[in-house]
């Protein structure tokens, strides 16, 4: 059992696992921010532009009865398809995907600059090169 716990500890403390855990935590926090952006900032103006339409209240009932609101249909236990919530999630996904695209694009741009800049050779290599050139003369 002792060997199993040591092996698990070695696995869990690897750099990649820790980096992944940090990424997941930051991703969850980023997801909450984007959800708020979509729900509280973007959807009200979009709904206003579409004549006061609130996507989250759009639904289709599979029941033969008609209900004035989604809350009434849910209270009656009617099976409903909440396609408005699906539209909100699609918009949310597009915003998250776009934000991640922009982030990755910027990271790649910085990496290219770092790779393009040649590093200066060490001092001993410079001296050896000078000695070699002097010996050639």
C-alpha positions in Angstrom: 0.0 0.0 0.0 2.9 2.3 0.8 4.3 1.9 -2.7 0.9 2.7 -4.3 0.6 5.9 -2.3 4.1 7.0 -3.3 3.3 6.2 -6.9 0.1 8.2 -6.7 1.8 11.1 -5.1 4.5 11.2 -7.8 1.8 11.1 -10.4 -0.3 13.9 -8.8 2.7 16.2 -8.3 4.0 16.0 -11.8 4.2 19.4 -13.5 1.6 18.5 -16.1 -1.0 17.4 -13.7 -0.6 20.5 -11.5 -0.7 22.7 -14.6 -3.9 21.0 -15.8 -5.5 21.4 -12.4 -4.7 25.2 -12.4 -6.1 25.4 -16.0 -9.3 23.7 -15.0 -9.8 26.0 -12.0 -9.1 29.1 -14.0 -11.3 27.8 -16.8 -14.2 27.3 -14.4 -13.8 30.9 -13.1 -13.6 32.1 -16.7 -16.8 30.2 -17.5 -18.6 31.9 -14.7 -17.5 35.3 -16.0 -18.6 34.5 -19.6 -21.9 33.2 -18.3 -22.5 36.4 -16.5 -21.4 38.4 -19.6 -23.9 36.5 -21.8 -26.8 36.5 -19.3 -26.4 39.9 -17.8 -24.7 42.1 -20.5 -25.3 40.7 -24.0 -28.7 39.0 -23.9 -30.7 42.0 -22.7 -29.7 44.3 -25.6 -30.0 41.4 -28.1 -33.5 40.7 -26.7 -34.3 44.4 -26.9 -33.2 44.6 -30.5 -35.5 41.6 -31.2 -38.5 43.3 -29.8 -38.1 42.5 -26.1 -37.5 38.8 -26.7 -36.0 36.8 -23.8 -34.4 33.7 -25.2 -34.4 31.9 -21.8 -38.2 31.9 -21.8 -38.6 30.3 -25.2 -40.0 26.8 -25.0 -42.1 24.3 -26.9 -44.5 22.0 -25.0 -45.0 18.4 -26.0 -48.3 18.4 -24.2 -51.7 18.9 -25.9 -52.5 21.7 -23.4 -51.4 25.3 -23.9 -49.5 27.1 -21.2 -49.0 30.9 -21.0 -45.5 30.6 -19.5 -42.8 28.0 -19.0 -43.3 28.1 -15.3 -46.9 27.1 -15.7 -45.9 24.2 -18.0 -43.3 23.1 -15.5 -45.8 23.3 -12.6 -48.3 21.2 -14.5 -45.6 18.6 -15.2 -45.8 19.0 -18.9 -42.9 17.8 -21.0 -41.2 20.9 -22.5 -38.3 21.6 -24.8 -36.4 24.6 -23.6 -34.9 25.7 -26.9 -34.4 29.3 -25.6 -31.9 28.0 -23.0 -30.2 26.1 -25.7 -29.8 29.3 -27.8 -28.3 31.0 -24.7 -25.8 28.1 -24.3 -24.8 28.3 -28.0 -24.2 32.0 -27.7 -22.2 31.4 -24.6 -20.1 28.7 -26.3 -19.4 31.0 -29.3 -18.2 33.8 -27.0 -16.0 31.4 -25.0 -14.5 29.9 -28.1 -13.8 33.3 -29.6 -12.2 34.5 -26.3 -10.0 31.4 -26.2 -9.1 31.8 -29.9 -8.0 35.4 -29.2 -6.0 34.3 -26.2 -4.2 31.5 -28.0 -3.5 33.7 -31.0 -1.8 36.3 -28.7 0.2 33.6 -26.9 1.4 32.2 -30.2 2.3 35.7 -31.4 4.5 36.2 -28.3 6.1 32.7 -28.8 7.1 33.5 -32.4 8.8 36.7 -31.2 10.8 34.7 -28.6 11.8 32.1 -31.1 12.8 34.7 -33.7 15.2 36.4 -31.4 18.6 34.6 -31.7 20.4 34.0 -28.5 23.9 35.3 -28.1 26.5 32.5 -27.9 28.2 32.0 -24.6 31.4 34.0 -23.9 33.6 30.9 -24.2 32.3 30.1 -27.6 33.0 33.6 -28.8 36.5 33.4 -27.5 37.1 30.0 -29.1 35.7 31.4 -32.4 38.1 34.3 -32.2 41.1 32.0 -31.5 40.1 29.8 -34.4 39.9 32.8 -36.8 43.3 34.1 -35.6 44.8 30.6 -36.1 43.4 30.5 -39.6 45.3 33.8 -40.5 
